[in-house]
Amino acid sequence: MATSLQRESRPVPAGPFRRVLLKLSGEALSGERDYGIAQERVEALASEIAGVHAEGLELALVVGGGNIMRGLEAAAAGMDRATADYAGMLASVLNSLTVQDALERRGAQTRIQSAITVAEVAEPYIRRRAVRHLEKGRIVIFAAGTGNPFFTTDTAAALRALEIGAQVILMAKNEVDGVYDGDPNADPKAVFLPELTHLEAIERGLKVMDTTALSLCMDNHLPIHVFALTDGNIRRVVGGERVGTIISTPTETGAST
Ligand code: UDP
């Protein structure tokens, strides 16, 4: 009873979305730096996320770890791949704690749920509990990816978004403002793609998220909005403004999801 009252007491979001999953790559936290966490970047991000959340959105985050550790790169340098991947997952936990701290200093209530056990600092991942947190107006931060080596936090974003019934995945990118048919930072002729299907992204090998994550979204008709992580963009996207690239797959009835 108390919990349903709490939910009702939150404002109804003005935009088209009620529940979204926002994927923040590790790089989103490193700002201009090559490695690690730029605290001023985290503070700015947290202000925007807490502000959007306060307007009634049910918000889950998946936080990456690539600003600290990427399994594939460490393995290429000689490290055991699975060990490197676990280290990458721990990097995601570290980033998640940083984001949590910044959000809570702005008055947001949050819970971290980790896919690997770190009981002193985060809850274990329990789907129904995560949904309850969202209903109670808490931001849920999913840490440690899927908990499995050889996966990425993009796949975790797709998986968790489906599990919690998010309407959309928001992919906030550090260096691009959407999807291009090439790398716009290397090829000035790369063409911006405002809309495409999941299958096109997979077949053309476009660098949106990894193929496992994309195919999971395709099979389950989960749309992805890809946009630049510039100030105000998260707010614009959740408010329904047309920003960046939308990846979706038309249903048999013709509706795009
Ligand atoms: N990782 C993993 N399994 C997962 C998620 C992440 O093994 O389910 C490891 C992997 O080594 C990856 C690293 O954690 O390189 C950091 O995650 P990711 O590269 O997805 O972070 P992002 O690029 O979003 O910062």
Residues whose N, C-alpha, C, O or C-beta is under 5 A from the ligand:
A	BS01	UDP	L24 S25 G26 E27 G64 G65 G66 N67 M69 R70 G71 L72 A84 D85 Y86 G88 M89 A144 G145 T146 G147 N148 P149 F150 F151 T152 T153 D154 A156
